[in-house]
Amino acid sequence: MAVVDVSEELKSLASTMTSIEAVLDLDSMRADIAVLEEQAAAPSLWDDPEAAQKITSRLSHLQAEVRKAEALRGRLDDLGVLFEMAEEEDDPDTRAEAEAELTEVRKALDEMEVRTLLSGEYDEREALVNIRAEAGGVDAADFAEQLQRMYLRWAERHGYGSEIYETSYAEEAGIKSTTFVVKAPYAYGTLSVEQGTHRLVRISPFDNQGRRQTSFAGVEVLPVVEQSDHVDIDESDLRVDVYRASGPGGQGVNTTDSAVRITHVPTGIVVSCQNERSQIQNKASAMNVLQAKLLERQRQEERAKMDALKGDGGSSWGNQMRSYVLHPYQMVKDLRTEFEVGNPQSVLDGEIDGFLEAGIRWRKQQEK
């Protein structure tokens, strides 16, 4: 790469970094860190475990964000020095090292820039993810379970906590549906671009004639409800059923009727939770999911009114959004962004950051 080209690119990257720092508002983040550190040091912190968890989680996230931005700024500054050394010494090894670092810094800047695009009302929330098998019989149920594993592996790769609230197992293989939470700041903003119908094309392992099968699974992503949200639920509108939780193949998870199913009669929304031993805890978790679904319904209704006023009929991007083709060729392709990967297994193992970044950028473009 020519010296002039390098100089221009470093200027461009430095300008991008300055824009990112301005959007993140690092001074404000440092001020928030100081306040949270004081709260975290209070002797009474763990008197309220839920509040303590939020404080420590938020503190950890902000510290990581500031460290990441400061480290990236340092790497960018060092790059100029590295290229100067390579030029002065006319050293091919140092030049190769500098060019490799330039590629890495460019990639890291792209990733950080995507984070600044998450500015929606609920984007910084944790995420509730619901996956359900759709058309395709046992293959769809198997696909739904693969998607659950994909998202949980993605969360694990990033060090994010997760908790499965409920899983309804299919008779032969896979799952009918599942609901789980990803416990990380901005999990909702990041994963919300995954909402829609996912399609799998493969030779069915459940077909004794080895025929190609197309199956579908639906993904719904909701922001976790917080106390500041206004979701009024009349207890008389609820039907609460308790039942015995079960695992794959009908095997009992526990021997008491602790699992809870709540039906919101006016809307027909049904939620359930079976992960806790206590019926009270399961009911509380199920109510959290119901509140999130009602909040999303409220948002959708408001959005539909705005779309009607604008006369544009709304957006339909959240329907069929990604294809996973395992036969006759290997390809995972996002139907909105055109982003594609030729290694479906790596995607199903949780390597979905490329799709998430492309989806977030695409969504921002749609909003303009």
C-alpha positions in Angstrom: 0.0 0.0 0.0 1.4 3.4 -1.0 2.4 5.9 1.7 -0.1 8.5 0.5 -2.9 5.9 0.5 -2.0 4.8 4.1 -1.9 8.4 5.3 -5.3 9.1 3.8 -6.8 5.9 5.2 -5.4 6.7 8.7 -7.0 10.1 8.5 -10.3 8.6 7.5 -10.2 6.0 10.3 -9.2 8.7 12.9 -12.2 10.8 11.7 -14.5 7.8 12.1 -13.0 7.1 15.6 -13.7 10.8 16.6 -17.3 10.4 15.5 -17.8 7.2 17.4 -16.3 8.8 20.6 -18.7 11.7 20.2 -21.8 9.4 19.8 -20.7 7.2 22.8 -20.0 10.4 24.8 -17.1 8.9 26.8 -17.1 11.7 29.3 -20.7 11.0 30.2 -19.9 7.3 30.4 -17.0 7.9 32.8 -19.3 10.1 35.0 -21.9 7.3 35.1 -19.1 4.8 36.0 -18.1 7.0 39.0 -21.7 7.0 40.2 -22.2 3.3 39.7 -18.8 2.5 41.4 -20.0 4.4 44.5 -23.3 2.5 44.5 -21.5 -0.8 44.0 -19.3 -0.1 47.0 -22.3 0.5 49.4 -22.5 -2.1 52.2 -26.2 -2.5 51.6 -25.8 -3.2 47.9 -26.9 -6.9 48.0 -29.9 -6.2 50.3 -31.8 -6.0 47.0 -30.2 -8.7 44.8 -32.1 -7.7 41.6 -31.1 -4.0 41.9 -27.5 -5.0 42.8 -27.4 -7.2 39.7 -28.5 -4.3 37.5 -25.9 -2.0 39.0 -23.0 -4.4 38.7 -24.0 -5.4 35.2 -24.4 -1.8 34.0 -21.1 -0.9 35.6 -19.3 -3.8 34.0 -20.7 -3.0 30.6 -19.8 0.7 30.7 -16.3 -0.1 31.9 -15.8 -2.5 29.0 -17.2 0.0 26.5 -14.8 2.8 27.7 -11.8 0.4 27.8 -12.6 -0.8 24.3 -12.8 2.7 22.9 -9.6 3.8 24.7 -7.7 0.7 23.5 -8.9 1.2 19.9 -7.9 4.9 20.0 -4.4 3.8 21.2 -4.1 1.2 18.5 -5.0 3.8 15.9 -2.4 6.2 17.2 0.2 3.5 17.2 -0.5 2.5 13.6 0.9 5.8 12.3 4.1 5.2 14.2 4.3 1.6 12.9 3.9 2.7 9.3 6.5 5.4 9.8 9.0 2.8 11.2 8.4 0.5 8.3 9.0 3.3 5.8 12.1 4.7 7.5 13.7 1.2 7.9 12.4 -0.1 4.6 11.5 -3.3 6.5 9.1 -5.6 4.7 8.3 -7.5 8.0 7.3 -4.3 9.8 5.3 -3.2 6.8 3.4 -6.5 6.8 2.8 -6.2 10.5 1.5 -2.7 10.1 -0.8 -3.7 7.2 -2.2 -6.6 9.2 -2.9 -4.4 12.2 -4.6 -1.8 9.9 -7.0 -4.6 8.7 -7.8 -5.5 12.3 -8.3 -1.9 13.4 -10.6 -1.3 10.4 -12.7 -4.3 11.4 -12.8 -3.2 15.1 -13.9 0.3 14.1 -16.7 -1.2 11.9 -17.9 -3.2 14.8 -17.9 -0.2 17.2 -19.6 2.0 14.6 -22.5 -0.5 14.5 -22.9 -0.2 18.3 -23.5 3.6 17.8 -26.4 2.8 15.5 -28.3 1.3 18.4 -30.2 4.3 19.5 -33.8 3.1 19.5 -36.1 3.6 22.5 -35.5 0.1 23.9 -32.3 -0.9 22.2 -30.2 -0.9 25.4 -32.5 -3.4 27.1 -31.9 -7.1 27.6 -33.7 -9.4 25.1 -36.5 -11.9 25.3 -36.3 -14.3 22.4 -39.1 -16.6 21.4 -38.7 -19.3 18.8 -41.4 -21.5 17.4 -41.5 -24.3 14.8 -43.7 -23.4 11.8 -44.3 -25.3 8.6 -42.3 -28.4 8.0 -43.3 -31.0 10.6 -40.5 -32.7 12.5 -37.8 -30.9 10.4 -39.2 -27.5 11.6 -39.1 -28.6 15.2 -35.5 -29.7 14.8 -34.7 -26.4 13.0 -36.3 -24.4 15.9 -34.0 -26.3 18.3 -31.0 -25.5 16.2 -31.9 -21.8 16.2 -32.2 -21.9 20.0 -28.7 -23.4 20.2 -27.4 -20.8 17.7 -28.5 -17.8 19.8 -27.4 -19.4 23.1 -24.0 -20.2 21.6 -23.7 -16.6 20.3 -24.5 -15.3 23.8 -21.9 -17.7 25.3 -19.2 -16.6 22.8 -19.7 -13.0 23.9 -19.8 -13.8 27.6 -23.5 -12.8 27.9 -25.7 -14.5 30.5 -28.9 -16.3 29.3 -31.8 -18.1 31.0 -34.3 -20.4 29.4 -37.8 -19.7 30.7 -39.8 -22.4 28.9 -39.3 -25.1 26.2 -42.1 -27.1 24.7 -40.6 -30.3 23.2 -41.9 -31.9 20.1 -42.8 -35.6 20.1 -40.3 -37.0 17.7 -37.4 -34.5 17.8 -36.7 -30.8 18.3 -39.0 -28.3 20.0 -42.4 -26.7 19.3 -41.3 -23.5 21.0 -38.9 -21.9 23.5 -38.6 -18.6 25.3 -35.3 -17.4 26.8 -33.7 -14.2 27.9 -30.2 -12.8 26.9 -28.9 -10.8 29.8 -26.6 -8.1 28.3 -27.0 -4.4 27.7 -28.1 -3.7 24.1 -29.0 -7.4 23.6 -32.5 -6.3 22.3 -31.1 -3.7 19.9 -28.7 -6.2 18.6 -30.9 -9.2 18.3 -34.1 -7.4 17.2 -32.9 -7.6 13.6 -33.3 -11.4 13.8 -37.0 -11.1 14.1 -38.9 -12.9 11.3 -39.2 -16.2 9.5 -36.0 -18.4 9.1 -36.0 -21.0 6.3 -34.0 -24.3 6.2 -33.4 -26.3 3.1 -31.7 -29.7 3.5 -31.9 -33.5 3.0 -34.2 -34.4 5.9 -32.6 -36.8 8.4 -36.1 -37.8 9.3 -37.1 -38.9 5.8 -36.3 -42.6 5.0 -36.3 -41.8 1.3 -33.6 -39.0 1.7 -35.7 -36.3 0.1 -35.0 -32.6 0.3 -37.2 -30.8 2.8 -37.9 -27.1 3.3 -38.9 -26.1 6.9 -39.6 -22.8 8.7 -39.2 -21.4 12.2 -40.3 -18.0 13.5 -38.2 -15.8 15.7 -39.7 -13.1 17.9 -37.4 -10.7 19.9 -38.8 -8.4 22.6 -37.2 -5.9 25.0 -37.3 -7.0 28.7 -39.9 -4.9 30.5 -38.6 -2.5 33.2 -40.5 -0.8 36.1 -40.7 2.5 34.1 -42.8 0.8 31.4 -46.6 1.3 31.5 -48.3 -2.0 30.8 -51.6 -2.2 32.6 -52.8 -5.7 33.1 -56.2 -6.4 34.8 -56.0 -9.6 36.8 -59.5 -10.4 35.8 -58.3 -10.7 32.2 -55.9 -13.5 33.1 -56.4 -17.3 33.1 -53.7 -19.0 35.1 -53.1 -22.7 34.7 -50.5 -24.8 36.6 -49.1 -28.1 35.3 -46.2 -30.5 35.8 -43.1 -29.5 33.8 -41.7 -32.0 31.4 -38.6 -32.6 29.4 -37.8 -34.4 26.1 -39.8 -37.5 25.4 -42.3 -36.6 28.2 -39.8 -37.2 31.0 -40.8 -35.3 34.2 -38.6 -32.4 35.2 -40.1 -32.3 38.6 -42.8 -34.0 40.5 -45.0 -31.0 41.5 -47.3 -28.8 39.5 -44.9 -25.8 39.4 -45.0 -24.9 35.7 -47.3 -21.9 35.0 -49.3 -21.0 31.8 -50.9 -17.6 31.7 -53.5 -16.7 29.0 -54.4 -13.0 28.5 -58.0 -13.5 27.5 -58.6 -10.1 25.6 -55.6 -10.7 23.2 -55.3 -14.5 23.3 -51.6 -14.2 24.1 -50.4 -17.3 26.0 -47.1 -17.5 27.9 -45.6 -20.1 30.1 -42.6 -20.7 32.3 -41.3 -24.0 33.8 -37.6 -23.3 34.6 -38.0 -22.6 38.3 -38.9 -25.0 41.1 -41.3 -22.6 42.6 -44.8 -22.0 41.2 -44.5 -18.4 42.4 -41.2 -17.8 40.6 -42.5 -19.3 37.4 -45.6 -17.1 37.6 -43.4 -14.0 38.1 -41.2 -15.0 35.1 -44.3 -15.7 32.9 -45.8 -12.3 33.9 -42.5 -10.6 32.7 -42.9 -12.3 29.3 -46.5 -11.4 29.1 -45.7 -7.7 29.9 -43.0 -7.7 27.2 -45.5 -9.2 24.6 -48.2 -6.6 25.5 -45.6 -3.8 25.4 -44.6 -5.0 21.9 -48.2 -5.2 20.8 -48.8 -1.7 22.0 -45.7 -0.5 20.1 -46.9 -2.3 16.9 -50.4 -0.7 17.2 -48.8 2.8 17.6 -46.5 2.1 14.6 -49.4 0.9 12.5 -51.2 4.2 13.2 -48.2 6.2 12.2 -47.8 4.2 9.0 -51.4 4.8 8.2 -51.0 8.5 8.7 -47.9 8.4 6.5 -49.8 6.3 3.9 -46.8 3.9 3.4 -48.5 0.7 4.5 -45.7 -0.1 6.9 -42.6 -2.3 6.6 -42.8 -6.0 5.8 -39.1 -6.8 6.3 -39.8 -8.8 9.4 -41.3 -11.7 7.5 -39.1 -14.2 5.7 -35.6 -12.9 6.4 -32.9 -15.6 6.2 -32.3 -18.8 4.2 -30.1 -21.7 5.5 -29.4 -24.0 2.6 -27.5 -27.2 3.3 -28.4 -29.0 0.0 -27.8 -28.9 -2.9 -25.2 -26.3 -1.9 -24.0 -24.7 1.3 -25.1 -21.1 2.0 -26.7 -18.9 4.6 -28.1 -15.7 3.1 -30.0 -12.8 4.6 -32.8 -11.9 2.2 -32.9 -8.2 3.2 -29.2 -7.3 3.4 -27.8 -9.8 0.8 -25.1 -10.7 3.4 -24.2 -14.4 3.0 -21.8 -17.0 4.4 -20.7 -20.2 2.7 -20.3 -22.2 6.0 -23.8 -22.9 7.5 -22.3 -25.0 10.4 -20.3 -22.0 11.7 -23.5 -19.9 11.6 -25.5 -22.5 13.4 -22.7 -22.7 16.0 -23.3 -19.1 16.9 -21.1 -17.1 14.5 -23.8 -14.6 13.5 -22.1 -11.2 14.2 -21.8 -10.5 10.4 -25.5 -11.0 9.9 -26.3 -8.8 13.0 -24.0 -6.0 11.9 -25.4 -6.0 8.3 -29.0 -6.1 9.7 -28.4 -3.2 12.0 -26.9 -1.1 9.2 -29.7 -2.1 6.9 -32.4 -1.1 9.4 -30.7 2.3 9.9 -30.9 2.8 6.2 -34.6 1.9 6.1 -35.3 4.6 8.8 -33.9 7.4 6.6 
